[in-house]
Amino acid sequence: MAGRIRDEDIALVRERTSIGDVISETVTLKSAGGGNLKGLCPFHDEKSPSFNVSPARNVWYCFGCGAGGDAIKFLMDAEHLSFVESVERLAGRAGIQLRYVEDDRGTPRPRPQQGQRQRLVAAHAAAVEFYRAQLSTAGARPAREFLAQRGFDRAAAERYGCGFAPEGWDPLTKHLRQQGFTYQELVTAGLSRESRSGTLIDRFRRRLLWPIRDLAGDVIGFGARKLFDDDDGPKYLNTPETPIYKKSHVLYGIDQAKREIAKQGRAVIVEGYTDVMACHLAGVTTAVATCGTAFGADHIGVLRRLLLDTDSVAGEIIFTFDGDAAGQKAALRAFSDDQRFVGRTFIAVSPDNMDPCELRLAKGDLAVRDLVARREPLVDFALRHELSRFDLDTVDGRVEAMRRAAPLVAQLKDREKRPEYVRKLAMDLGMEIEPVQRRCSPPPRPA
């Protein structure tokens, strides 16, 4: 077949690829004995690890869903790559120069066109370099001031790849077109868009940018912050959904935090790009943030696989929210996701209603570390919030507070903790334990 990679090169890629290293970028693996490894399957939801890796045989198999294969197949399934794209990705890791099948006259065929994902990732990599260079220009002064005012120096900006989208309608578009990227590739990547007149223009303009990376470290999108008062767009603007950027699956900072999350068995969820930067620089190296969407089930799946969140290994998930009404609402919404984790969930709220970035700027790195250290169980916060809404000095207030708080206790996944929370709730309400206990009983399961 035209453009086919030589069989011996494919065999060499398989031979020189450590399947454990490849898979551990997505899944936290623990010893399963006999030289094998195990973790939570990335292809279906499970509570106990049934995903097994055999480094000696360079294969993987999930006893839960039946999926399996080698490192090439794993990348194909996990990152939706074609066979050729997967081989090329692994060859790049191993430093192997691939060769392609020659025609009948012995003339090497042209290298096949890169797969779509590779092209989109390459376009983003080129965009990162363009935007980073723009950050040092005179027009980017407001962007540099924004970072400096929040305690981030040049080294921090470089560490996180911060950049600036300049004035003008199409400087990035022209730059990337000159590098060989097509009109359709730039639109598909979300880097450019069509104007009303039908011309191609940049998606981001006059904004501070953060590159958003996937677990493997590839840039797949951008987050852009408004800097100028005459910018009538939203405060934050993100890359739209693309073949490589799915906001419900993406966590900002995950590429830098993943190893510490796996090592510490802890993930800290913050609300923004600057909060991730502040936490990492302050020593809270497990911080990540969502990108333009609420924390949801797909994000939980990503973290569970890194945490190895199982019945036998319970990690910690710590949410940080502002202490204002919006932050409290977000915390209660997070509690509804609590049951999806096997591990323990906590909340850390600054007493001064400051986010981690503001806290670091005002009180230093130690204050950010202390914020996380003072975390409290999410259920305690949720119960206290519900009770605060009622006048517990009145009968009506106590009864209504019980009705609202009891379902929170009833849904606790750890059954052994329910009796203790029933007693605590009864004491906080100033009521007898029996009526509270009846209210806190979980609903019967459907037959």
N, C-alpha and C positions, 0 to 999 in steps of 0.2 A: 504494500500500500504506500502511496506517495507520502513522503515525509515521516515514515515510521522510524522510531528510534531503534537502533541496532539491538538485537536480542542480547548480545554479550554485554552491552552497556547497561541494559535493564538488570541483568543478572549481577553486574558489578555494583549497581546502586543498592540492590537488595542485600548484597554481601556486606557492604560498608555502612549500612544504616543500622543504628541502634534503635530498635523498635521501642525500647523502654524510654529512651530520651525523647523520641518523637511524641509518644502518647502522653508522657508526663507533663508536656506543655499544656495539655487540656484536662487531664485527669490526674488526681493525686493517687499514686500507687503505693501500696504497702506490701510487705513480704507475705506470700501465701504458702511458704515452705517449698522445699525442693527446687529452689532457684526461681520459682514463679512469682508473679506479682498479681495483685488484685486491686480493684477500685470500683467506683460507681459507674455504671454504663452511661456513656454520653448519648445513647440512642434511644433510651426509654427511661421512665421514672422508676426508681426503686429505692427501698429502704435499706436493704442489705446488699453488699457488693457481690455481684455475680459476673463481673467483667474481669476476665483473666488474661494475663500476658505471659508468654513464654519467651524470654530473651534468648534462650539457647536455640529455640527453633525459629525465632524471629516472626512469631505469629501471635494473634490475639483472638479470643473467642468469648462471647457472652452467653452464659448458660441460661440467662433470663429471656432474651429475645432471639437468640440463635444467630446473631450477626457475627462475622469473623473474617479473618484474612491476614494480610501482611501489612507493612507500614504504608505501602502504596494505597491499598484498599482503605486503610484508616483515614488517610488524608482525603481520599475521594468522598467518603461518607461523612466525615466530620466537617469538612470545609467546602463540600460540594464542588470539588475539582474534577476535571476530566482525568483520564489515565495519564495522558501526556503531561498535563500540568502537575500532577502529583510526582511523576518521575523527575520532571525538571526541578521541582521544589527540593526534592531529596538530593538530587545530584548537586544542586547549588550548596546545600549544607555540607556535603561530603567532599566538595571540591573536584567533582568529576566533570570532565568536558564530554558532553554527549555527542555522538555521531549519528547521522541519519542514513537510512538505506540509500545506496547508490542506484542509478538507473542501469540499463543493460549495457551501456557504453563505458561504465565505470566512472562516470562523472557524478560527483556528490550532488544530491538534490538540494535545492535551497532549504534553509531551515524553515520548518512550518511556522505559520503565523502563531504567535502566542495565544493561548486561550484567553477568554474574556476576563476572567478574574485576574490573571497576571497583568493584562493590559490596564485594567482599572487600578490595580495596586501600584503599577509603575507610574501611572498618571498622578496618583496621590503623592507618591514619593517625590516626583518632580515638583509638584505644587508646594510641598513642605519646604523644599530648598528655596523656591522662589519667595515664599512668604517670609521665611526666616531672614533672607537677605534684605527684604523690605523693612524689617523692624528697625534697622539701623539708619534709615533715611530720615531726612528732615520732616517729611510728612507724617512719620510715625511717632513723633514726639508725644502726642496724647496717649498712645499705647504704652510707651515706655514709662510715662508718668503714672498711668493707671497701675502698672505692675509695681513700680517703686513705692507708691502710696500704700500698697498692700503688703509691703515687706519683701518683695521679690527682686533680687539683684539680677545682673546680667547672666551670672552662672545658672541661676534658677530658671530663667527664661530659656536658656540654651538646653538645660536638662530636660525640659518638657516640650521643647521644640516650638515655643511660642513664635507667632509671626504676625504680620500685618498685611491686610488687603488694602492696596493703595487706592488713591483717587483715580478716576477714569473708569470707563465702562468695560474694557476688555483687555487690560494688560496681561493678566494670567492666561486668558484664552489665546492671545497672540503668541505668548511665550510657549505654551504647550503645543500649539499647532506647528510652530517652527521646529519642535522636537519630534514631529511625526505623528502626533495623536490626531485622530480623526474627529470631525464634527460630532458624529454620533457617539464616539467613545467619551467625549467630554460631557455630553448631555447625560449619557447613561451613568457616568461616574458621579453626577451631581455637582461637578465643579463649574459648569457653565449652564446657561439656560437661554432659551430663545426670547428675544425682546418682542415687543408688540409689532415692530417692523419686520420681524423675521430674521434679524441678524443674531449672531451668537455673542452673548455678553457674560461677564463673570457673575457667579452667584453671590459672592461676598465682595463688599466694597466698603472701604473706610472703617474697618473693624479689626479688633484684636482677635487673633485666632489661636485655638488650641488644636493640634492634631489628635484625632481619636484613633487608638490602635486596638487591634484584636489581641487575643491571647498569644499569638505567635509574634507580635510586635509589628505587624504590617499596618500602615496607616490606611484606614478605610473610610474616613470622614473627617469633618471639622466641626468645632463649636466656635461660634463667632459672637463677640460681645460688642454692643453698641458703644460708641465713644463720643459722638457728636450730637448736640441738641437738635440739629436740623435733620437728623436721621429719623424718619417717621416709621421705621421698622420696629419689630419687637426687641426687647432688651437683649435676649439671646436668640440666635438663629442657628439651627443645626443643618447639616447635610440631610437632604430628603432620603427616603427609603430607596435603596439601590440594590442591585444583585449582591453587593458585598457588605452593605451597611443596613442592619436591622436593629433599630434602636431598642427594641424589647429584649435583645440578646446582648447588648453592648454595655460594658461598665468602664467608665473612664478611669485610667490608672491601673487597670488590671494587668497590663503587661509588666509594670514595675512592681506590683504588689503580689503577684501570684505565688512566687516562691516563699515569701514571708507568710502569706495566708496559709499555705500548706504546712510550713514549718511551725508556726505558732498555733495553728488550729483556731484562728480568729480572723474575722473580717469586720471592718468598721465601715459603715455606710454613711456617707456624707452627702451634701446636697449640690455641690458645685465644683467646678474645675479648680478654683482658687482654694477651696477647702481641702481638696486632695493634695494640692501642692503644699499647703500649710502643714497638714498632718505629716506628710512624708518628711518634710524638712525639720519638723519638730520631733521626729523619732517614732511617730505612729505610722509605720511603714505598710500597714495592711489596709489603708483607706482606699476606697473606690467610690465612684458616684455614677448615677444614671445620667443619660444624655438626652435631655429634652422629653423625658417621659417618667411616669411614676414607677417605683420599684415594684416588680411583678414576678409572676411565676417563672418566666424564662430566666430572669436574673438569678432567682433562687436556685434554679438548676445548675447554672454556671458555678455558683459559689459552693453548692453542695458537693460537686465533683472535686473542687479544689480542697475543700475542708475534709473530704472523706466523711461526710456527715451521715453516719450510720448508727444502728442501735448500739454497737459496741464502742464506737468512737464518736463522741459528741463534741462538736466544736462550739464556738461562741460567735454570735452575730450581734454586733452592737450598732444600733441606729443612733445617729446624732441629728437632732432637730432643734430649730430655734424654739425658745420658750414661749413665743407668741401664739395666738390662736391658730394660725395656719400651721405652725410647727406641731402643735398638739393634735390637730386634726390628722396630719400626716403620720404621727406616731400611732394613733388609734387605727389608722388604715393599715399600718405595718403589723399591728397586733393580729389583724385578720389573716395575715400570711404566716403568722407564727407557727401554725400547725403543720406547715409544709416542711419545716425544719425538724430534724430529730434533735439537734443540739439546742442549747439554751440561747434565748434571745434577750437582749438588754437594750436599755435606752440611756443615753448620756445627754443631759440638757444643761447648758451653761446657766448658772444662776443669774447672770446678767443679760440673758437673752442674746448672747453673741454667738455667731457661728465660729467654727474653728479658725478661719482666717482672721476674723476680727479679734478673737481671743489671743491668738499668737501675736498680733500686732500690738495689742494693749498690754498684755501681761507676760509674753514670752513663751518659749518652747515648753517649759515645765508646766505651764497652765494647760496647754493642750494635752499633754500626757496625763495630767491629773484629771482632766475632764473625762477621759476614757476610763481611767482607773476608778472613778467614783460612779461608774455605771450602776444602774439598778435594774432588777428584772422587769421586763416590759409589762408583765401582767400586773405588777405592783403599781406602776405608773398609770396603767389603764384604769384600774379600780379606783385609785385616788382621784383621777380626773372625773370619773362618773359620780363619785360621792360628793365632789365639790360643787356639783350643779344643783344640789338639793339642800333644803333647810332640815338638818337632822334633829333639830329641837322640836319638830312637829311630827305627829303620827303620819300624816300624809306624806311628808318629805321622806321619812325613813322607809315607808312601804314602797314608794315610787323608786327610791334609790336602790332598794333591794331588787326590784323588778328589772332595773336597768343593769345592775352589776352582776346579778346571779348568772346570766348567760355567759359572761366572760369566764367565770369559774367553771361552768359546766363544760366548756370547750377545751379546757386544759388537756393537752395530750398526755401529760404525766399523771396518771390516775392516783399515784401515791401522794401527790401534792394537793389533790382536791380537798380532802378532809381538813388539812391545815388552813387552806384558804377559806373554807367554809367557816371555821372557827374565827379566823381573823376578820372576815367580813361581818360576822355576827357581832363581834366585839366593837368594830368600828361603827356599826349602825346602832349599837346599844339595844340589840334585840336578842331574844332567845334563839338558841342554835337550831331548834327543830324546824321552824318555818323557813329559815334561811337554807337549811340542808335540803328541804323539799324543792325549793326553787333552784338550787344548784345541781340537782340531779340531771345528768345528760338525758336528752330525749331518747326513747327506745329506738333501736335500729330497725329499719323496715325488714319484714320477714322475706 
